């Protein structure tokens, strides 16, 4: 069964969960707010997904923390991801195959989850 990581209030997460329900795809939802992930999980994901795809530099948390001013390199971004999961672009989806899909793109979802 696939695992969907995110927060319930995120628009992209809502779209992803609706897509899975509408297409009869079973999933387990893990909420970053009640079950934060640690550096081990983040490192696992980063071994499969590029930092620029994974690090959410457009979200509220990024702006509130004023991270743009820090001009972070990938190591700095990784450190922030470990301590602040809301900087992770959502949703993060783990497939049974070990593949990781980040964000919501309906066309990509059709290819990955239905085809």
C-alpha positions in Angstrom: 0.0 0.0 0.0 1.3 3.5 -0.8 2.1 6.0 1.9 1.1 9.6 1.5 2.9 12.1 3.7 1.7 15.7 4.2 -0.7 17.8 6.2 -4.5 17.7 6.0 -4.9 21.4 5.2 -2.6 21.4 2.2 -4.4 21.9 -1.1 -2.0 19.6 -3.0 -2.5 16.9 -0.4 -6.3 17.2 -0.6 -6.1 16.9 -4.4 -3.9 13.8 -4.2 -6.1 12.1 -1.6 -9.2 12.9 -3.7 -7.4 11.4 -6.8 -6.6 8.2 -4.9 -10.2 7.9 -3.5 -11.8 8.6 -6.9 -9.6 5.9 -8.5 -10.0 3.3 -5.8 -6.3 3.4 -4.8 -5.7 2.4 -1.2 -3.3 4.6 0.8 -2.0 5.2 4.3 -1.9 8.9 5.3 0.9 10.2 7.6 0.4 13.7 8.9 3.7 15.7 9.4 2.1 17.6 12.2 1.2 14.5 14.3 4.0 12.2 13.1 7.0 14.2 12.0 9.7 12.4 10.0 13.4 12.5 11.0 16.6 12.9 9.1 16.8 9.2 8.2 13.6 9.4 6.3 14.5 12.7 4.7 17.9 11.3 3.6 16.1 8.2 2.1 13.8 10.5 0.1 16.7 12.8 -1.0 18.5 9.7 -2.3 15.6 9.4 -4.8 14.4 13.0 -5.4 16.4 16.1 -6.1 16.6 18.8 -3.4 15.0 21.4 -5.7 12.0 19.1 -6.2 11.7 18.3 -2.5 12.4 21.6 -0.7 9.4 23.9 -0.7 10.8 27.4 -1.2 7.4 28.8 -2.1 5.5 28.0 1.1 4.4 30.0 4.1 6.9 28.3 6.4 9.8 29.2 4.2 8.7 32.9 4.2 8.0 33.0 7.9 11.5 31.6 8.7 13.1 34.1 6.2 15.2 31.3 4.8 15.7 33.1 1.5 17.9 35.5 3.3 20.2 32.7 4.4 20.9 31.6 0.8 21.1 27.9 1.9 23.1 25.3 0.1 21.8 21.7 -0.1 23.3 20.8 3.3 21.7 23.8 4.9 18.3 22.9 3.3 18.6 19.3 4.5 19.2 20.5 8.1 16.1 22.7 7.9 14.1 19.9 6.5 15.1 17.6 9.4 13.9 20.1 12.0 10.9 21.6 10.1 8.9 19.1 8.1 6.6 21.8 6.8 9.4 22.8 4.4 8.9 19.6 2.5 7.0 19.9 -0.7 3.7 18.0 -0.4 2.5 15.4 -0.7 5.4 12.9 -0.6 4.2 9.5 -1.8 6.1 6.3 -1.2 5.2 3.5 -3.5 5.6 -0.2 -2.7 8.5 -0.3 -5.2 10.4 2.2 -3.2 9.9 5.0 -5.7 9.0 8.5 -4.3 6.7 11.0 -6.0 6.6 14.6 -4.7 3.8 17.1 -5.3 0.6 16.8 -7.1 0.4 16.5 -10.9 -2.7 14.7 -12.1 -1.1 13.6 -15.4 1.9 12.1 -13.6 -0.4 10.4 -11.2 -2.3 8.8 -14.0 0.9 7.5 -15.5 2.3 6.2 -12.2 -0.8 5.0 -10.3 -3.2 3.9 -13.1 -1.2 3.0 -16.2 
